Amino acid sequence: SPQYVKGALTEMDFHCVANNTAHRTIEITRKQLIVRRGQPFLLTLEMLQSFSVGDTLLLTVETGPAPSERRGTRSQFGNPSPKYTSDVKAIWKYEIDRRAVLERGIVALSVTPPIDAPVGKYSLSAMTHGETTSLGTLVVLFNPWCSDDWVYLPDEGERQEYVMNEEGTVYTGTSHCIGSRPWIFGQFEEEMVDICLKILDANLKHIKDPAGDTSARCNPIYVSRVISAMVNSNDDQGVLVGRWDGKYSDGCSPTYWTSSVSILQRWFQNRCSPVKYGQCWVYAAVMCTVMRFFGIPCRVVTNFQSAHDSNNSLTIDEYYDDYGLSNKPKQNFHVWVEGWMKRPDLMKGGMYDGWQVLDPTPQEKSEGVFCCGPAPVNAILRGDTDVKYDVPFVYAEVNADIVKWMVCTSKKMYTDSMSVGQSISTKAVGSWKRVDITDSYKHKEGKTNIQCSFETKAINGQDVKLSLKLSSKDHTNKVLSVRVNAQAMRYNGNPAGNILNKVQHVTLLSRQGLQFLSYNLFSIVLDPVHVNREMTLEVEFKNPLNERLRNCSLTVIGCGLFKSDYVKRSVLRLNIQSNSSQSQGIRNKVIV
């Protein structure tokens, strides 16, 4: 709506609804102007007197501290056209729009932020008839719809999925039994403008050099690297604290989270105090939210049987004693994100453009800070480990050899070149299906000689029946001491304690297999849904275990439904099923 101003200008109108709709930011807000660079927006000024095409009208935009034309953080443009030196960056422009009625002093302008403009919040002012008037502020984002932008993504379906979609799936589990966790990214939810801009302002580079950092925000490579560092809190006032030891009493378990919005809101509302706690899939999902907000196409990717190479050897050593594994070999799965952008910094004729791995989980330092990427996926596929950033580390996560050693003898028992980097997965475009993108990371390998047998499905909380099939090629019977070790292990490979140590004298060698059964079965019944009216949500759970479950909690999320996650604690008690076809799961109604 028009705003009244003093001086030579009497009114101005940012046309927020029309402009934000055209720039695909209307989902964020209808009250603040948010535009994408390289694309014009409409601005209307109303003056006290008539206006001629030759009259002076200069607009000035500024962002960040100490704005400078040489840094691209300040631009003065209009009539008379300023004379720019060769080192001036990010030059804005306007044209008088056909909707102008100059004789009545109504000046409609089509203003275009340049394709190299830094993203962020800008102030806008106008000078005419010898007076300078402040017009207000606007936010500029990257533009994946503009072919000249480094984040340009040609396919509209992919743009809708990787920029506009506020919901998604994070894949977890094992390569033999892939599970999924629904996730609300919520990049267009309330406060997200202020939150995401604060993430950039809170980073260490901005604190050390505010003007230089603001200028560098024209580059999605730089911005994505900053986001990777800021999602974890290891070096700064980042968003999330990581924890993997199971002790979460002073915060929230990583499995509690189902939405980036509540995490980011807590961080922002608590004055950039890191939120407790996260693990890899939480870090990745939060980063995906921030990337999509800024307009960088982004997707969450899960690598099963992921290796962690801390010494750049491209090998992972497993050490066995007589009873089992004594160190952490690899992760059941690890989650990162891919961001889509050009890589002109690599000077390879576009060879490394496209998807780039970025990993906010604090594993190893990159240039002195806990962050990772952007590492071109094509460089990982080609094995070009001299390419920026952090390609050797990501390459090892999907390609490292597992070398197995016997502790007492220091004897190498076996080298496994096949198991690392399996079923690399992401959500499909426009559907909830899983897409296997392993071939984009590594070339197809030969079939493994290791055969796994899955005879029965094991359910969490119930006994597991282990059957070993052993054989001997020797002509004579030999008594062997077979030591069986069962060790609980977290998803990231950290041992959680021994469960079983057993010795048997047999004449056979061992094989074993195990598969998990998905057990989160539930149904949801809804009342008829009406806008701005309370509704009843009834969720019915079925307990597959032989034990009664107490002190359960129910978390309800949804884009635009709540300002934070709605949690109903201690409302469920799930009884034991009386038989396979009937459940006594307690029904619980929650008014949302």
N, C-alpha and C positions, 0 to 999 in steps of 0.2 A: 504494500500500500504506500501511497505517497507520504514523504516526510517533509515537514516544514523546516526551512533553514533561513538564516538571517543574511542580509546583505543583498548583493546583486541577484542572487538566486532566491526564489521564494519557495520552490518545492523541488524535490528529487524523488525518483522512484527506481528502486533496484529491480522491480518486477520479479520478486523472489520465486513466486509460484511458476510463472512461465519459464524463467531462466533455469531454475532447478529441474523442472521437468525436461527441458531440452538437453540439459547436461547430465541427466540421469542421477541427480542427487536429491530428488524430491522425497525419496524414502527417508532421508536424514532429517530434513526440516523444511518447513514452509516459511519460516520467519527470518532466516539468514541466507544471504547469497553465497552459494557454494558452486563454483564453476570448475571446468576442466580446461587445462591449458591447450592452446592451439585451436580453440573453438570460441566464436564470438558470443557475447551476451548483450542484452539490450539495457541501456541506461537512459532515463529521461530526465532532463533538467528543465525547469520552468523559470524564466527570468522576468525581471520587472519591466523590461522593454523588449522590443523586437530584436531579432538576431539576424545578422547577415553572414553568409558563408565566409567572408574574409575577416570577420571579427575575431579578436583574440579569445581563444578558449583552450587552455592548457590543463590537462589532467596529470596528476602525480600519484603514483602508487609506491608504497614503501613497505618493506617487511624486515623484521629483526632489528637488532641494535646497530647503530652506525651504518644506516643504509647507504649504498654506493652504487653508482651506475656501472663502475668497473667490475663490481662483484655480482651485478645482476639483481641486486636487492632494492634498487630504486630506479624508477623510470619516469621521466617527464615527456609527455607526448601530446600532439595536437597541432593547433594553429596559433602562431607561426611554428612550423616544424623545427624543432631544435637541431642544431648541428652536432652530430655524434662523432666522437673520435673512434678509431679502429678498435680500441680495447673495450668499448662498451658492450655489455652483455644484456640479454633478455630485454629487448626493446618492445614495449607495448605500442598499440596503435588503435585508432578509432576512425570510423567513417560516419558521416551524418546519414541517419537512416531515413528511408522514404516516409516514415510515419511522423517526421518532424513537421511542425507548423511554425516556420521561422518568423513569419510576420506577427505572430502572437507570442513570440518568445518561448515557444515550446521546442526544445532541442532534443531530438531522439538520436542517441548515439549507439552504434554497433562497436563494442569494445572487444578487442581480441588479446588475451594474454599470450605471450610468445611460447613457442614449444619448448624453450629452454628455461622457462621461468621456474624458480625454486618453489616447491610446494609449501604451503603454510598460510598464515593469516596476514592480510595486507590492509593498510589504511589507504583510503582514496580521498583526494581533495581536488578541487577545481579552482582555477584562476580565470576570471573574466571581468572586464570593465574595471581593472585595477584592484580587484578584491580577490582574496583567497578564502575559500569556504571548505570546511571539512564535510565530506559526504557520508562517511561511515567506514565500515570494514567489510571485507569479503574473504573467502577462503578459496585457494587454488589447489587443485589436485592433479595427479597424473591423468592421462587420457588414453586408455587402451582402444578407443574408437578412432583416434587420429593417426593416420599412417606415418606421420613424421615423428611421433612420440616414440621414445625407446621402449615403451611398454606396449606398443601396438600389437593387438591380437586380432588376426584377420577374421576368424570365425565367430559369428554372432552367438551361436549356441554355447561356445566356450566362454565368451565374455559374460553371458548370463550366468553360467555356472561358477566361473572362477573370480568374478568381480561382484556380481549382484546377488548371488544366492546367499542367504543368511543361515541356511541349515546345511548339515552335512553328516558325514560318517567318519569315524576314526577306527581303523582296523587294528585288532589286537589278537592275542592268543599265540598259536604256533602255526607253522606252515602246513601241518597236517590237519589242524582244526582251527580255521580262521574265524574269529568272532568280530563283532562290530559294536561300536558304541555311538549312538546318535549324539550329535553335538550342535548346539546353537552358537553360531559365530556372532550374529547380531551386530554386524559392522555398521548398521544404520540406526541403532538404538539410541535412546536418550543419553546425552552427555558424551557421546562418542567423539564428537568434534573436539571438545576441550581435552578429553582423555588422550586421544592420539597425538594431538599437538603437544601436549605436556610430555609425552614419552620422548618426542624429539628434543624438547628443551631440557629434559633432565639428563640427557646422555653426557658422558664425560667430555666428549669432543666439544660440545656446546659450552660446557662450563669453562674449558680451557681457552677456547677461541670462538666466542659467540658469533661474531661477524663472519668468520670463515666457515663455520658450521652451517649457518643459515644460507650462505651462498652455495654450498655444496649440495643443498637439498634439491637442486635442479636435476640431480643424477640418481636414478633409481638404484643403481649399484651401491652407491653410498648410503642411501636411505635404508635399503633393505639390510645392509650390514649393521647399521645403527640399531634397527629394530631387533635384529638377532641378539645383539648385546644387551639391549634393554629389557627383553622379556625375562631374562634371568637376572638375579640380584647379586651375583658374585663379585662384581667390580663396582657397582653403583647402586643407586636407588631404583633398581629394576623391579619388575612386576612380581615375580614369583621366587619363592625360596624352594629349593629342591630338597627332598628327603626320601631315602630308600630303606631305612632301617625299621619301618613299621611303627615308629613312635610319633604319633600325631596328636597327642592330647592337648597341646597348646595351639592347635590350628585345625585344619580340615585335612582328612585323608585325600590323597590325589584322586581316589576313586569316587569321592563325593561330587566332584565338579562335573557338570554336564553343559556348561555354558561359559563362554568367554566373558560375557557381559558382567556377571556378578563379580568375577575376579577383577576385571579392569575397574569397575565402579568402586570396589573396596580399596584398591590401590590408590585411586584418585581422591576419594573422599577422606582417606586417612593420610593425606599429604605425602603421597609417594612412599608410604611404608610398605615394604614387600609383603605379599600375601603368602601365608603358609597353608598348604604345601603343594608342590607340583612334581610330576615326573614327565617323561618324554612326551607322552601324547597330550598332556595339558599344555606344556610349553609350546608345542607345535600348533595346537588349535588356537591358542591366544595370538601367536604370531600371524596365523592365517587371517584372523579378524583384523588386525592392524594393517596388514598388507592390503587386504581388499578395501578397507576404508580409504586408503591413500590412492587407490586405483591401480595398484600393481596386481595383475592376475596371479592368483595363488591357489595351491591345492595341498592337502595333507597327504603324505606318503608314508606307508609302513614298510619297513624292510624286515623280513623274518630271517632268523638265524643271523643276526647282525653282529659283526665283529668290532672290537675296540682296539685299534692298534696305537698304543701310546708311544712307541719308539720308532715309528716309520720303517719297520722291517718288513711289512706286508705279511707277517706271520703272527699267529696267535698260539702261544704255548699252553698246553694243558698238562698238568702234572698229576699223576696218579700214585697213590700209595697202595698198600695191599688191600685196602678196603674201599677205595673209591676216589672220586675227584677231590682235590684239595685246594683248588683255586677256581676263580670264575673264568670260564672259557669264552663265552659269547652270550649275547642276549637272545632270549626267545624272539623278541621283536624290538625294534627301535623306530621311532616316529620322527620325521622331520617335515619340512615343507619344500615345495618347489615354487619359485617365483619366475614369471615370464618376463624377459627383457632382452634387449640387444646388448652385446658386449664389444662395443667399438674400442674399448681399452685394450683388447687383446690383439688387435691388428691382424686378424686372420681372415678377412673377407667375409665375415659373417658366419664362419664355421662354428663358432661357439655361442651364437645367438640362440634364444629359445629358453627352455626350462633350465633353471639354476637351483641347485640344492642349497638350502639355508637351514641351519640347525641351531635353535636357541637353547637347547639343553646344554648346560655347562659340562663339557667333557674335557676338552683341551683348549689352551689359549691360542688365539690367532692374532699375531701382531701385538701381543701383550694383553689381550682382552679375551674373556670367555665369549666367543662367538664363532660362527662357522659359515663360510660362504660369502658371496655366491660362487658356487662351484658348478661350471657348465656340465650338464648331464652328458653332452656329447664328448666332452673331454674325459669323463669317467669311462664311457664306453670305449673310447680309443686308447685309454691308458696314458693320456698325455698328462703326466703328473707334475709337469713344470708350469702348469697353467694356474693363474690366480682364480679363486682363493681356496686354499685347503683341499685341493683335489686329491693329494695322496691319502689324507685321512678318510675322505668319503670313499675313495676307491677301495681302500682296505675294508671298509664296512661291508662291501658287497662282494669282494674278491679275495680276501685274505685266505691263506692256507692254515689249517689247524694242524699243529704238530703235537703229537701225544708222546709224553715222556714217562718213564717209570722213575720215581723219585730216588729210590735207593741205589739203582744202578746207573742212573743218568743215561739210560739207553732209550733211543728213539724207537717207539713201538710202531708208529703209523703216521703218515701224512695224508690229511684229508683236504683235497683241493676242490671239493664239490659242494659241501654243505652250506657254506657261508653265502648269504645273499639269495634267499629263496622267496618266491611269490611276492615280489615287490608290488604293493597294491595301492590303489587310490579309488575314489568314488567315480563312477561313470558320469559323463555329461548328460544332464537331463533325466537321470534315473537313479535309483538306489542300488543299482548293481555294482559289483566290484570289478575293476579292470586290472588285469595283471600287466604291469609295465616293465617287467624284469628285462625284456629284450632291449629296452632303451638304455639300460645300465651295463649290461654284460652280454657278450656273445654266448650263444647256446653251447653248453658243454655236453660231453658224452654222457650217456646214461650211467648212473651209479651202479656199482656192483653190490651195494648194500641194500638188502631187501627187508622192509619192515612189515611185520604181520600184525594186523589189528583184528583180534578175534572177538573181543567183547568191549563194550563201551564202559568207561569208568565215570562215575558221578561223584562230584565233590562231596565229601562227608561219608562216603561208603567205602567198604573194603575193595582193594584192587587185587585181582587174581593174576599172578605172574606165572607165565609158562615159558620155560626155557627149552628150546630144541637144540641139542648139541650133537655133534658127530665127530668121529675120529677116522682119519684116513690110514692110520697105522694098522698093520696086520695083527698086532697083539693088543689085548686089552690093557689099558693103562688107567691106574687110579689117579684122578686129578683132584686137587683141592680147589673147588670153585667158591670164590668169595663173592657174595651178593651184597651190594650196598644200595640202599635207597636213601636219597638225599633230597630234602625239600629245597627248592630253588626259586627265587623270585624271578620276575620276567627279565630282569637285566643281568641275570647270571650269578647274582650274589647268593651263596649258600645260606639257607635259613635254618640249618640244623640237620643232623643225621636222624633218620627214622628207623633204619634197619641195618644191622651188620650180621651176616650169617655165613657160616662155612659149611659146605657139603662136599663129601667125597664121591665123585662121579667119574664117568668115563666120556663125558661129552662136553662140547663147547657151547657157548651160550648165544641165544638170540632172544630179543624181547621187543614188545611193542605196546604202546599205550595211546589211547585216544580219549579226549574229554567230550562229554555230552553237553550240549547246550541246555542249561537248566533254568534260564530266566524266562519261563513261560508265564504269560499273563494276558488278560484281555481287558479292554477298556470300553465302558458304556457311557455315552454322552446323552444329556438332555438336548432338545432342540436348541441350537445356538442362535442368539440374537445379540446385535451390537449393543454395548454398554448395559447389558443386563447380566445379573448373576446367574450362574449355571451350576449344576451338580455334576461332579465327576465321580464315577464309581469304578474303582480298579479292583479286579479280582486276581489274586495270586494263587498259584498251586505249588504246594511244598512237596518236592520229590524225595525229601530226605526222611530218614527214620527217626528224626529227632524234632521236637517242637522248637520253633524259632521264636524268640522273644526280643523285645526292644528293637524292633525293626523301624525304619523310617521311610517315608515316601517323599520324593522330591518331584515337583511339577515345574516344568519350564515351557516357554513358548515365546516366540518373537512378538513383542508388543503386548503380552498378557500381564506381565509383572515387571515392577521396577527392579526386582531381584528374584532369585529362586524362591519358590514357595515350598517350605519344608514343614511337613507334619511329622513330628517325632513321636516315637513310642506309641504308635497308633495301631500297629499290626501285631498279631500273634498268629502264626501259621501252624496249624496242627498237622499231625502225621496223616498221610493219605491212608484211607482204609483199604483201598485196593487200587489196581492200576487204572481203572476207568472212572474213579470217583475221587474228588478232592474235597477235603474239609477246610480248605483255605478260608480264613475269615474275610468277609467283605468289609471294606471300609469306605465310607463316603467322605469326600473332602469338598467343601464349598469353595470354589475358586472364582 
